[in-house]
Amino acid sequence: MPSPLPIAEVAPEHGRLPESVAVGAEARPLGLYLHVPFCEVRCGYCDFNTYTAEEVRGVSRDSYPSQAMAEIELAAEIMREAGLPKRELHTVFFGGGTPTMLGPQPLLAMLERARDTLGIAPEAEITVEANPDSVSADDLHRLAEGGFTRVSFGVQSADPAVLAVLERTHDPELVPAGVAAAKDAGLRVSVDVIYGAPGETLGQWEKTLDYVVDLEVEHVSAYALIVEPGTALARRIARGELVAPDDDVHADMFLAADRRLAEAGFRWYETSNWSKGQATESAHNWMYWNSSDWWGVGPGAHSHMGGVRWWNVKHPAAYAERLAQGRSPAFHREVLSASEIALERILLGLRTREGISVDDVAVQKAHVLEDSLQRGLLDSNSLAAGRITLTQSGRLLADHLAAQLS
């Protein structure tokens, strides 16, 4: 799929944003993403900007929260200087890494700084990612009491053999207790699972789906495994130790997930996401899919404001150094043109249940729509009403269709 992004430019050291970001900002919700770049163990398939304690020098878990809070303060200043209106945060998301490795108090301190500095709407969704073995019942209750509303558990699989291939360390037998503790604390619960690991069979995946359904959570994210270059998993495949995932098997696993989750009362709302109703969808993920405004705090974190996208320096030590010097941690940025914004609307919107407007697609693409309709990839009723939405078969080819319509 072609990238919609322009060539990046070096971000200014002061981090100031062009005045254009303020145009129409009143109508765009604002979100905050806080990246916690620490993990106990680095999983073999992961290419996120994360580090174990042995991998990163000059930065500690104890010092990191104060650095993140310094960037929150800087964010408020930069947004004010850009003429952006005062907007309370619609969503706050702590991701990583494993945020709960810091313990409840640092997470609550960062959340409180965001509340004091930027403001948080009373109905805001506030999420923390957690591994099943990285958070206790007491931790979950303290987070809920401090304002968190949602926890997303990285379950990945219920099969020990699959977890071993992925180099995940948690015991799947412990997950139900973690989910129950989160519910008892009053938190909404989501689980993330991955399908298509090398050697995983359809039967193993179907057992994981049954396991997820039995957890009685409200939200499930199921992602096809992508073997990212430079990861330990990619090296093992290159050496012939493991067999690369098969696209046809991925397709069968996606269909199995969609069928089993629908039977359990879930409804898809994005190609890789299912929920038990609109109220339990991830409001933070919708910020990304709708190209709303969000500020990403932390090393390597990405941000977007009014068609301007930027990302921070990746290494935690470089991130800390810039903030200590009073400099912005932003590394590079992109200023999207109107045509690039329109292209991104197609790429992201087509993956969602709402789809995109026919008006978002050039008239020269009418033959693509007609061909896709004939092949059963588009919903005919939606198309007649002026919307382009995908059928189940179309969702298997979402990225391919987006490329054709772009």
C-alpha positions in Angstrom: 0.0 0.0 0.0 1.5 3.4 -0.9 2.4 5.7 1.9 0.2 8.9 2.1 3.0 10.7 3.9 5.2 13.5 2.5 9.0 13.7 3.1 9.8 14.5 6.7 11.6 17.7 7.7 13.7 18.3 10.8 11.5 19.5 13.6 12.4 22.9 15.0 14.2 22.7 18.4 11.6 24.9 20.1 8.8 22.6 18.8 6.6 25.4 17.6 3.7 24.5 15.3 2.5 26.5 12.3 -0.6 28.6 12.8 -2.5 26.4 10.3 -3.0 23.8 13.1 -5.5 26.1 14.8 -7.9 26.2 11.8 -11.0 24.2 12.6 -9.5 23.0 15.9 -12.7 23.6 17.9 -14.4 20.8 16.0 -11.5 18.3 16.6 -11.3 16.3 19.9 -7.9 16.2 21.7 -6.2 13.1 23.0 -3.0 12.3 24.9 -0.8 9.3 24.4 1.9 8.6 27.0 4.5 6.1 25.9 6.3 4.1 28.7 9.3 2.5 27.0 10.1 -0.2 29.5 9.5 -4.0 29.4 10.7 -6.8 31.6 11.4 -8.9 28.5 11.5 -7.9 24.9 9.2 -10.1 22.9 10.7 -11.6 19.7 8.1 -10.2 17.3 8.0 -6.7 18.8 9.5 -3.7 16.9 8.0 -1.0 19.3 10.3 1.5 20.8 10.8 -0.4 24.1 13.8 -1.4 26.3 14.6 -3.7 29.1 16.5 -2.4 32.1 19.7 -4.0 30.6 19.3 -2.3 27.3 19.0 1.4 28.3 21.6 3.4 30.1 21.4 6.8 31.6 17.6 6.5 32.1 15.6 4.8 34.8 12.0 4.0 35.5 12.2 6.2 38.5 13.3 9.3 36.5 11.1 8.8 33.5 7.7 10.1 34.9 9.2 13.5 35.6 10.5 13.7 32.1 7.1 12.8 30.7 5.5 15.4 32.9 7.9 18.0 31.6 6.8 17.2 28.0 3.1 17.6 29.1 4.0 21.1 30.3 5.8 21.8 27.1 2.8 20.5 25.1 0.5 23.0 26.8 2.8 25.9 26.1 3.3 24.9 22.4 -0.4 24.5 21.8 -1.1 27.8 23.4 1.5 29.6 21.3 0.1 28.1 18.1 -3.3 29.7 18.9 -5.0 26.4 19.5 -8.2 26.7 21.6 -8.3 25.4 25.1 -9.7 21.8 24.8 -10.0 19.3 27.6 -8.6 15.8 26.8 -11.2 13.5 25.3 -8.9 10.4 25.8 -5.7 9.5 27.6 -3.8 6.4 26.7 -0.8 4.9 28.5 1.0 2.5 26.1 4.4 1.0 25.6 6.2 -1.0 26.6 4.4 -2.1 29.8 3.2 1.0 31.6 2.1 -0.9 34.7 5.7 -1.8 35.4 6.1 1.7 36.8 3.5 1.0 39.5 0.3 2.9 40.1 1.7 6.0 41.8 3.9 7.2 38.9 1.0 6.6 36.4 -1.4 8.5 38.6 1.1 11.3 39.0 1.4 11.7 35.2 -2.4 11.5 34.8 -2.8 14.2 37.4 -0.2 16.4 35.7 -2.2 16.1 32.5 -5.4 16.9 34.3 -3.8 20.0 35.9 -2.1 21.2 32.8 -4.4 20.4 29.9 -7.7 19.4 31.6 -9.5 16.1 31.2 -13.2 16.0 30.3 -15.4 14.3 32.9 -16.4 11.6 30.5 -12.9 11.0 29.1 -11.7 7.5 28.4 -8.4 6.8 30.3 -6.7 3.6 29.3 -3.6 1.7 30.5 -2.0 -1.2 28.7 -0.9 -4.1 30.9 0.6 -7.6 30.7 -1.4 -10.1 32.7 1.6 -10.6 35.0 2.5 -7.0 35.4 -0.4 -5.7 37.5 -2.0 -6.8 40.8 -5.6 -6.5 41.9 -4.5 -3.7 44.3 -2.8 -1.9 41.5 -6.0 -2.0 39.4 -8.1 -0.7 42.2 -5.7 2.2 42.8 -5.7 3.1 39.1 -9.5 3.0 39.0 -9.8 5.2 42.1 -7.3 7.7 40.5 -9.4 8.1 37.4 -8.5 5.3 35.0 -11.5 3.9 33.2 -10.1 1.1 31.0 -7.4 -1.5 30.9 -6.1 -3.3 27.8 -4.5 -6.7 28.5 -1.9 -8.0 26.1 -3.0 -11.7 26.1 -1.8 -12.6 22.5 -2.6 -16.3 22.8 -4.0 -18.9 25.2 -1.7 -21.6 23.8 1.7 -22.0 25.7 3.4 -23.2 22.5 2.3 -20.1 20.6 3.3 -17.8 23.5 6.8 -19.5 23.5 7.2 -18.7 19.8 6.2 -15.1 20.5 8.6 -15.1 23.5 5.7 -14.0 25.8 6.3 -14.8 29.5 2.9 -14.7 31.1 0.9 -17.8 32.1 -2.5 -17.8 30.3 -4.0 -19.5 33.4 -3.5 -16.2 35.3 -5.4 -14.0 32.8 -8.9 -14.7 34.1 -8.0 -13.6 37.6 -6.5 -10.4 36.2 -9.6 -9.7 34.1 -11.9 -10.4 37.1 -9.8 -8.0 39.3 -10.1 -5.3 36.7 -13.9 -5.7 36.5 -14.1 -5.7 40.3 -12.2 -2.4 40.2 -14.9 -1.0 37.9 -12.6 -0.8 34.8 -13.7 -1.7 31.3 -11.6 -4.5 29.9 -10.1 -5.1 26.5 -7.8 -7.9 25.4 -5.3 -8.0 22.5 -4.6 -11.2 20.7 -2.3 -12.1 17.7 -3.0 -14.8 15.1 -0.7 -16.4 12.5 2.4 -17.0 14.6 4.8 -19.4 12.9 3.5 -23.0 13.4 0.2 -21.9 14.9 -2.7 -24.0 13.6 -6.3 -22.9 13.0 -7.3 -25.3 15.8 -5.0 -23.5 18.2 -6.3 -20.1 17.2 -9.9 -21.3 17.6 -9.1 -22.4 21.2 -7.7 -19.0 21.9 -10.9 -17.4 20.6 -13.0 -19.6 22.9 -10.7 -18.6 25.7 -11.2 -14.9 25.0 -14.9 -15.3 24.7 -15.0 -17.1 28.1 -13.2 -14.1 29.7 -16.4 -12.1 29.1 -14.7 -8.9 28.2 -16.2 -6.0 26.2 -13.6 -5.4 23.6 -11.2 -7.5 21.6 -8.4 -6.5 19.2 -7.1 -9.3 17.0 -4.1 -8.6 14.8 -2.4 -10.7 12.1 1.2 -11.2 13.0 3.5 -9.1 10.9 7.1 -10.2 10.8 8.9 -6.8 11.2 12.5 -6.5 9.8 15.2 -6.4 12.5 13.2 -8.3 15.1 14.4 -11.5 16.7 11.5 -13.3 15.1 12.6 -12.2 11.6 16.1 -13.4 12.3 14.8 -16.8 13.4 12.7 -17.1 10.2 15.7 -16.1 8.1 17.8 -18.8 9.7 15.2 -21.4 8.9 14.3 -22.1 12.6 10.7 -21.0 12.0 8.4 -20.9 9.0 7.0 -17.5 7.9 3.3 -16.9 8.4 1.1 -17.8 5.5 -1.4 -15.3 4.0 -4.1 -17.9 3.4 -3.8 -19.2 6.9 -4.1 -15.5 8.1 -7.3 -15.2 6.1 -8.8 -18.3 7.6 -7.9 -17.1 11.1 -9.5 -13.7 10.5 -12.7 -15.3 9.3 -12.7 -17.6 12.3 -12.3 -14.6 14.6 -15.0 -12.7 13.0 -17.4 -15.6 13.2 -16.7 -16.6 16.8 -16.7 -13.1 18.1 -20.0 -12.3 16.3 -21.5 -15.5 17.9 -20.5 -14.1 21.3 -22.2 -10.8 20.7 -19.3 -8.7 19.4 -19.6 -6.3 16.5 -16.7 -5.3 14.3 -16.1 -1.6 14.0 -12.6 -1.6 12.5 -10.9 -4.4 10.6 -8.9 -5.6 13.7 -11.3 -4.5 16.4 -14.6 -5.8 17.9 -16.7 -4.6 20.8 -20.0 -5.3 22.5 -21.6 -2.0 21.5 -20.5 1.6 20.7 -20.0 2.5 24.3 -17.2 -0.1 24.6 -15.3 0.8 21.5 -11.8 2.4 21.9 -12.4 6.1 21.9 -8.6 6.6 21.7 -8.2 4.5 18.6 -11.0 6.5 16.9 -8.8 9.5 17.4 -6.2 8.0 15.1 -8.7 6.6 12.5 -10.5 10.0 12.3 -7.3 12.0 12.2 -8.2 14.0 15.3 -5.6 15.8 17.3 -3.4 14.0 19.8 -0.1 14.7 21.5 2.3 11.8 22.0 4.5 12.0 25.1 7.6 10.0 25.4 10.6 8.7 23.4 9.6 7.9 19.8 6.0 8.9 20.4 4.0 10.3 17.4 1.7 13.3 17.5 -0.8 14.9 15.1 -2.3 18.4 15.1 -4.4 19.8 12.3 -2.5 18.1 9.5 1.0 18.4 11.1 2.5 15.1 12.3 5.8 14.8 14.2 7.6 12.2 16.3 10.1 12.4 19.1 13.7 11.2 19.3 13.6 7.4 19.9 16.2 6.8 22.6 15.1 7.5 26.2 18.5 9.1 27.0 18.3 11.5 24.1 14.7 12.3 25.0 15.7 13.0 28.6 18.6 15.2 27.6 16.5 17.4 25.3 13.9 18.0 28.0 16.6 18.8 30.6 18.0 21.4 28.3 14.5 23.0 27.8 14.4 21.8 24.2 11.5 20.0 22.4 12.1 16.3 22.0 10.5 16.4 18.5 12.8 14.9 15.9 11.1 15.1 12.5 7.8 16.3 11.3 5.5 16.3 8.2 3.1 18.9 7.1 0.4 17.2 5.1 -1.2 18.8 2.0 -4.9 18.7 1.3 -4.4 15.9 -1.1 -2.4 13.9 1.4 -5.0 14.4 4.1 -7.7 13.2 1.7 -5.6 10.1 0.9 -5.1 9.3 4.5 -8.9 9.6 5.0 -9.3 6.8 2.5 -6.6 4.6 3.9 -7.9 4.8 7.5 -11.6 5.3 7.0 -12.1 2.3 4.7 -11.0 0.0 7.5 -13.9 1.2 9.8 -17.5 0.1 10.0 -18.6 3.6 8.8 -16.3 3.5 5.8 -15.9 6.6 3.7 -18.0 8.9 1.6 -18.2 8.3 -2.2 -17.3 11.9 -2.4 -13.9 11.1 -0.9 -13.0 9.0 -4.0 -12.1 10.6 -7.4 -14.7 10.1 -10.1 -12.1 8.3 -12.1 -12.3 5.4 -9.6 -15.9 4.6 -10.4 -14.8 1.4 -12.3 -12.9 0.2 -9.1 -16.1 0.6 -7.1 -18.2 -1.2 -9.7 -15.7 -4.1 -9.9 -15.4 -4.3 -6.1 -19.2 -4.4 -5.8 -19.5 -7.2 -8.4 -16.9 -9.2 -6.5 -18.8 -8.9 -3.2 -16.3 -6.7 -1.5 -18.5 -3.6 -0.9 -21.9 -3.4 0.8 -24.5 -2.6 -1.9 -26.9 -0.8 0.4 -24.3 1.5 1.8 -23.0 2.3 -1.7 -26.5 3.2 -2.8 -26.6 5.6 0.1 -23.3 7.2 -0.8 -21.0 5.4 1.6 -18.2 2.9 0.8 -18.2 0.2 3.4 -16.6 -3.3 3.2 -18.2 -6.7 3.4 -16.5 -9.4 5.3 -14.7 -10.5 2.1 -13.8 -6.8 1.5 -12.2 -6.5 4.9 -9.7 -9.2 4.0 -8.6 -6.9 1.2 -9.0 -3.6 2.9 -5.4 -2.3 2.3 -5.5 -3.5 -1.3 -8.8 -1.7 -2.0 -7.5 1.4 -0.3 -4.6 1.4 -2.6 -6.8 1.1 -5.7 -9.1 3.9 -4.6 -6.3 6.3 -3.6 
